[in-house]
Amino acid sequence: MGFDTFPWILNCFNALRRATIASSTTPADVRLAALRDWARKFDSLAGSEPVPASIDASFRRYFRLHGPGGSFIVMDAPPDKEDSLPFVRVAGFLDAMQLNAPRVLEASLESGFLLLTDLGTRQYLDELVSDKTLAAPLYRDAIDALLVMQRKGAAFQSQLPPYDEALLRFELSLFHDWLCGAHLGIDFDDAAEREWRSLCDLLVANALDQPRVFVHRDYHSRNLMVTEENNPGILDFQDAVEGPVTYDLVSLLKDCYVKWPPDQVWQWALDFYAGCDASIHEQVPEAQFRRYFELMGVQRHIKAAGIFCRLYHRDGKDGYLKDIPRTLSYIVDIAPRYGELSFLVELIGRKVLPGLEVRR
């Protein structure tokens, strides 16, 4: 197949850059001080002190504040790095669908601060890891919410950016450039590049051929909260697009952070399919639905694995590297049914996974 590794001379540079990122706390302190000043303008937050709630894979940070008016979340999204307007717009769409997402109570787009309702601290991932018997009810609720998002989201999806060929191909390039290139130093010769382009053509065609729906684009256990009413709480929706019907389902059921037996995953997928509108069934027979679902997963997992490496090399965040083998295992699992994936499966088995093991 023609893959040869070469010494990656940027390792030292990347290590220095990560150290610089870690030691440079002044900008974060300035933002936090500004966040405090902004929050103090609201009577419901009088005397409250922001406490870190979560940090995600972007430049956004979230703080919880307890005040006379209860518990709230303030999102810090530096405006030079994050555009908060899509978050505000999509939050409004989800609220109109009567889904349980944070409502935007106050916003300063020029400062990059949003005051949000608080959905609590019970993350799906934590609950599933601590008690696997919760999987059935939690996934049932998440699938039901996803069906609502697609059904009611039809009224809003044309206002979202399209999940088009350019975006799909860019996402696929993250695996090629960041995981294979920057992280593992895998060189693609001419034959491998042809194989890679053919694979990308297959995956892009699979995505573009599907019925178009409202796509959250990151619908998984780290972005779902367990709530007492209208479960689940839905987070991190600002990158929503109009895209393939199976994309969010793959994100949910073939999660990069927790894995379930393939038979269970497919049964949950069939539960979703059964709940789809008749128009979906008319366009997509069950066998075609399975192909859409499984090949959509390949695109999603290639993208995610590349992003995890980009977070490490570009942003100094190494916490996601451990999730790459699980993420790529989904591709290996379905390989016997798809001869078209032989190039990718061989690359993963012969170069990528051994290379990740060496770098641990």
C-alpha positions as CSV (number, residue, x, y, z in Angstrom):
1,M,0.0,0.0,0.0
2,G,3.0,2.2,0.3
3,F,2.9,3.8,3.7
4,D,6.2,4.9,5.2
5,T,6.8,6.7,8.4
6,F,9.3,9.5,8.6
7,P,10.8,11.4,11.6
8,W,8.5,14.2,12.7
9,I,10.7,17.1,13.4
10,L,7.9,19.3,14.8
11,N,7.6,17.3,18.0
12,C,10.0,19.6,19.9
13,F,8.2,22.7,18.5
14,N,4.8,21.4,19.5
15,A,6.0,20.5,23.0
16,L,7.3,24.1,23.4
17,R,4.0,25.5,22.1
18,R,1.9,23.4,24.5
19,A,4.1,24.6,27.4
20,T,3.6,28.2,26.3
21,I,-0.2,27.7,26.1
22,A,-0.3,26.1,29.5
23,S,1.8,28.8,31.2
24,S,0.0,31.7,29.6
25,T,-2.8,32.4,32.1
26,T,-3.0,36.2,31.7
27,P,-5.6,36.2,28.9
28,A,-7.8,33.8,30.8
29,D,-7.6,35.9,34.0
30,V,-8.6,39.0,32.0
31,R,-11.6,37.2,30.6
32,L,-12.6,35.9,34.0
33,A,-12.4,39.4,35.5
34,A,-14.5,40.8,32.7
35,L,-17.0,38.0,33.1
36,R,-17.4,38.8,36.8
37,D,-18.0,42.5,36.0
38,W,-20.6,41.6,33.4
39,A,-22.5,39.1,35.6
40,R,-22.6,41.6,38.5
41,K,-25.0,43.8,36.4
42,F,-27.8,41.3,37.0
43,D,-29.8,41.3,40.3
44,S,-30.3,37.5,40.1
45,L,-26.5,37.1,40.3
46,A,-25.8,39.6,43.1
47,G,-22.8,38.5,45.1
48,S,-22.2,35.4,43.1
49,E,-18.7,34.0,42.3
50,P,-18.2,32.1,39.0
51,V,-17.1,28.5,39.5
52,P,-15.8,26.5,36.5
53,A,-18.6,24.2,35.1
54,S,-16.9,22.8,32.1
55,I,-14.4,23.4,29.3
56,D,-15.1,22.0,25.9
57,A,-13.0,21.2,22.9
58,S,-13.3,24.8,21.5
59,F,-12.2,28.1,23.1
60,R,-15.5,28.4,25.0
61,R,-15.6,28.0,28.8
62,Y,-18.6,27.7,31.1
63,F,-19.0,29.0,34.6
64,R,-21.8,28.2,37.1
65,L,-23.0,31.1,39.3
66,H,-25.3,30.7,42.3
67,G,-27.2,33.9,43.2
68,P,-30.5,35.0,44.7
69,G,-32.3,34.0,41.5
70,G,-30.9,30.4,41.6
71,S,-28.2,28.7,39.5
72,F,-27.1,30.0,36.1
73,I,-24.4,29.3,33.6
74,V,-22.3,32.0,32.0
75,M,-20.6,31.1,28.7
76,D,-17.3,32.8,28.0
77,A,-16.7,32.7,24.2
78,P,-13.8,35.1,23.3
79,P,-15.2,37.0,20.3
80,D,-12.0,36.9,18.4
81,K,-12.1,33.1,18.4
82,E,-15.8,32.2,18.7
83,D,-18.9,33.6,17.1
84,S,-21.7,33.4,19.7
85,L,-24.5,34.3,17.3
86,P,-25.1,30.8,16.0
87,F,-25.5,29.6,19.6
88,V,-28.1,32.2,20.2
89,R,-30.0,31.4,17.0
90,V,-29.9,27.6,17.5
91,A,-30.9,27.9,21.1
92,G,-34.0,29.7,19.9
93,F,-34.8,27.0,17.4
94,L,-34.5,24.3,20.0
95,D,-36.7,26.2,22.5
96,A,-39.3,26.6,19.8
97,M,-39.2,22.8,19.3
98,Q,-39.8,22.4,23.1
99,L,-36.6,20.6,23.5
100,N,-34.6,21.0,26.7
101,A,-31.7,23.2,25.8
102,P,-30.2,26.1,27.7
103,R,-32.2,29.3,27.1
104,V,-30.3,32.5,26.5
105,L,-31.3,35.0,29.2
106,E,-28.9,37.7,28.5
107,A,-26.2,38.2,25.8
108,S,-23.3,40.4,25.0
109,L,-22.1,39.3,21.6
110,E,-19.5,42.0,21.4
111,S,-18.0,40.8,24.7
112,G,-18.6,37.1,24.1
113,F,-20.6,36.5,27.3
114,L,-24.0,34.7,27.5
115,L,-26.1,34.1,30.5
116,L,-27.9,30.7,30.3
117,T,-30.3,28.6,32.2
118,D,-28.6,25.7,34.1
119,L,-29.3,22.1,33.1
120,G,-27.5,20.7,36.1
121,T,-24.4,18.5,36.5
122,R,-25.6,15.0,35.6
123,Q,-23.8,14.3,32.3
124,Y,-25.0,11.3,30.3
125,L,-21.4,9.9,30.0
126,D,-20.9,9.9,33.8
127,E,-24.2,8.3,34.5
128,L,-23.7,5.6,31.8
129,V,-20.2,4.8,33.1
130,S,-21.3,4.6,36.7
131,D,-24.5,2.5,36.0
132,K,-24.9,0.7,32.7
133,T,-28.5,-0.3,33.7
134,L,-29.4,3.3,32.9
135,A,-28.5,2.9,29.2
136,A,-32.0,1.7,28.1
137,P,-34.0,4.6,29.5
138,L,-31.4,7.2,28.7
139,Y,-31.0,6.2,25.1
140,R,-34.7,5.9,24.7
141,D,-35.1,9.5,25.8
142,A,-32.2,10.7,23.6
143,I,-33.6,8.9,20.5
144,D,-37.0,10.4,21.2
145,A,-35.5,13.9,21.5
146,L,-33.6,13.4,18.3
147,L,-36.8,12.4,16.4
148,V,-38.4,15.6,17.7
149,M,-35.4,17.6,16.6
150,Q,-35.6,16.2,13.1
151,R,-39.4,16.4,12.8
152,K,-39.9,19.9,14.3
153,G,-36.6,21.1,13.0
154,A,-37.9,20.9,9.5
155,A,-39.2,24.3,10.0
156,F,-35.8,25.7,10.8
157,Q,-33.3,23.6,8.9
158,S,-33.2,25.8,5.8
159,Q,-31.8,28.6,8.1
160,L,-28.8,26.5,9.0
161,P,-25.5,26.2,7.0
162,P,-25.5,23.2,4.7
163,Y,-23.4,20.1,5.5
164,D,-22.1,20.3,2.0
165,E,-19.3,18.6,0.0
166,A,-16.7,21.2,0.9
167,L,-17.3,20.8,4.7
168,L,-17.4,17.0,4.5
169,R,-14.1,16.9,2.6
170,F,-12.5,19.3,5.0
171,E,-13.5,17.1,7.9
172,L,-12.1,14.0,6.2
173,S,-8.8,15.9,5.6
174,L,-8.4,16.2,9.4
175,F,-7.6,12.5,9.7
176,H,-5.1,12.6,6.8
177,D,-3.4,15.8,7.9
178,W,-3.5,15.8,11.7
179,L,-3.6,12.1,12.8
180,C,-1.6,10.4,10.0
181,G,0.6,13.4,9.2
182,A,1.2,15.6,12.2
183,H,0.8,13.0,14.9
184,L,2.1,9.8,13.4
185,G,4.2,11.0,10.5
186,I,2.6,8.6,8.0
187,D,3.5,9.4,4.4
188,F,1.0,8.7,1.7
189,D,2.6,7.7,-1.6
190,D,0.8,8.3,-5.0
191,A,-1.0,5.0,-4.8
192,A,-2.2,5.6,-1.2
193,E,-3.3,9.1,-2.2
194,R,-5.5,7.7,-4.9
195,E,-7.0,5.1,-2.5
196,W,-7.6,7.9,0.0
197,R,-9.4,10.1,-2.6
198,S,-11.5,7.2,-3.6
199,L,-12.5,6.5,0.0
200,C,-13.4,10.2,0.5
201,D,-15.5,10.1,-2.7
202,L,-17.4,7.1,-1.3
203,L,-18.1,8.7,2.1
204,V,-19.1,12.1,0.7
205,A,-21.5,10.5,-1.7
206,N,-23.0,8.4,1.1
207,A,-23.6,11.6,3.2
208,L,-25.0,13.7,0.3
209,D,-27.4,11.0,-0.9
210,Q,-29.3,11.0,2.4
211,P,-32.5,12.9,3.2
212,R,-31.6,16.3,4.7
213,V,-32.6,17.1,8.3
214,F,-31.8,19.4,11.2
215,V,-28.4,18.1,12.4
216,H,-27.1,19.0,15.9
217,R,-23.7,17.8,14.8
218,D,-22.3,16.8,18.2
219,Y,-25.1,14.8,19.7
220,H,-23.4,12.4,22.2
221,S,-22.9,11.5,25.8
222,R,-20.8,14.5,26.7
223,N,-23.3,17.0,25.4
224,L,-26.4,15.4,26.9
225,M,-27.5,16.0,30.5
226,V,-29.8,13.9,32.6
227,T,-32.7,16.0,33.8
228,E,-35.7,15.3,35.9
229,E,-38.1,16.8,33.3
230,N,-37.9,16.7,29.5
231,N,-34.8,14.5,29.5
232,P,-32.2,15.0,28.0
233,G,-30.8,18.4,28.4
234,I,-29.0,19.2,25.1
235,L,-25.7,21.2,25.0
236,D,-23.1,22.3,22.4
237,F,-25.5,22.8,19.5
238,Q,-24.0,26.0,18.0
239,D,-22.5,24.1,15.0
240,A,-25.9,22.8,13.8
241,V,-26.3,22.3,10.1
242,E,-28.8,20.9,7.5
243,G,-27.4,17.5,6.8
244,P,-27.7,13.7,6.6
245,V,-30.5,12.0,8.5
246,T,-28.1,9.4,10.1
247,Y,-25.4,11.8,11.3
248,D,-26.7,12.6,14.8
249,L,-27.8,9.0,15.3
250,V,-24.3,7.8,14.6
251,S,-22.9,10.4,17.0
252,L,-25.2,9.1,19.7
253,L,-25.0,5.4,19.3
254,K,-21.4,5.0,18.1
255,D,-20.1,7.4,20.7
256,C,-16.3,8.3,20.8
257,Y,-16.5,8.2,24.6
258,V,-18.5,5.1,25.5
259,K,-19.1,1.9,23.4
260,W,-22.0,-0.6,23.4
261,P,-22.3,-4.0,21.8
262,P,-22.9,-3.9,18.0
263,D,-26.2,-5.8,18.3
264,Q,-27.5,-3.3,20.9
265,V,-26.4,-0.3,18.8
266,W,-28.3,-1.7,15.8
267,Q,-31.4,-2.3,17.8
268,W,-31.4,1.3,19.0
269,A,-30.8,2.4,15.4
270,L,-33.9,0.4,14.4
271,D,-35.9,2.0,17.2
272,F,-35.0,5.4,15.7
273,Y,-35.8,4.2,12.2
274,A,-39.2,3.0,13.4
275,G,-39.9,6.4,14.8
276,C,-39.0,8.3,11.6
277,D,-41.7,9.8,9.4
278,A,-43.2,7.8,6.6
279,S,-41.5,10.0,4.1
280,I,-38.1,8.7,5.4
281,H,-39.2,5.1,5.1
282,E,-40.4,5.7,1.6
283,Q,-37.1,7.2,0.6
284,V,-34.8,4.8,2.6
285,P,-35.5,1.1,2.9
286,E,-34.1,-0.6,6.0
287,A,-31.1,-2.1,4.2
288,Q,-30.2,1.3,2.7
289,F,-30.6,2.9,6.1
290,R,-28.1,0.6,7.6
291,R,-25.6,1.4,4.9
292,Y,-26.2,5.1,5.3
293,F,-25.8,4.7,9.1
294,E,-22.6,2.7,9.0
295,L,-20.7,4.6,6.4
296,M,-21.8,7.9,8.0
297,G,-20.1,6.5,11.1
298,V,-16.9,6.1,9.1
299,Q,-16.9,9.7,8.1
300,R,-17.7,10.8,11.7
301,H,-15.0,8.7,13.3
302,I,-12.3,9.8,10.8
303,K,-13.2,13.4,11.5
304,A,-13.2,12.9,15.2
305,A,-9.9,11.1,15.3
306,G,-8.4,13.9,13.3
307,I,-9.8,16.6,15.6
308,F,-8.5,14.8,18.7
309,C,-5.0,15.1,17.2
310,R,-5.5,18.7,16.1
311,L,-6.5,19.6,19.7
312,Y,-3.3,18.1,20.9
313,H,-0.9,19.6,18.4
314,R,-2.6,23.0,17.8
315,D,-4.3,23.7,21.1
316,G,-2.2,21.8,23.6
317,K,-5.1,19.6,24.8
318,D,-4.0,16.0,25.2
319,G,-7.1,14.6,27.0
320,Y,-8.8,13.3,23.8
321,L,-5.9,11.2,22.5
322,K,-6.9,8.2,24.6
323,D,-10.3,8.1,22.8
324,I,-8.8,7.6,19.3
325,P,-8.5,3.8,19.5
326,R,-12.1,3.4,20.6
327,T,-13.2,5.9,17.9
328,L,-11.4,3.9,15.1
329,S,-12.6,0.6,16.4
330,Y,-16.0,1.3,15.0
331,I,-14.6,1.3,11.5
332,V,-12.8,-2.0,12.1
333,D,-16.0,-3.6,13.4
334,I,-18.0,-3.0,10.2
335,A,-15.1,-3.8,7.8
336,P,-16.3,-7.4,7.0
337,R,-19.5,-5.9,5.4
338,Y,-17.8,-3.2,3.3
339,G,-15.0,-4.2,1.0
340,E,-14.7,-0.6,0.0
341,L,-13.1,0.1,3.3
342,S,-10.2,-2.3,2.9
343,F,-7.7,0.5,2.3
344,L,-8.7,2.4,5.4
345,V,-8.9,-0.7,7.6
346,E,-5.5,-1.8,6.6
347,L,-4.1,1.7,7.3
348,I,-5.7,1.7,10.7
349,G,-4.6,-1.8,11.6
350,R,-1.1,-1.7,10.1
351,K,0.0,1.9,10.8
352,V,-2.4,4.0,12.9
353,L,-3.1,1.8,15.9
354,P,0.5,0.6,16.2
355,G,1.7,4.1,15.9
356,L,-0.7,5.3,18.6
357,E,0.6,2.6,20.9
358,V,4.2,3.6,20.4
359,R,3.3,7.2,21.2
360,R,1.5,6.4,24.5
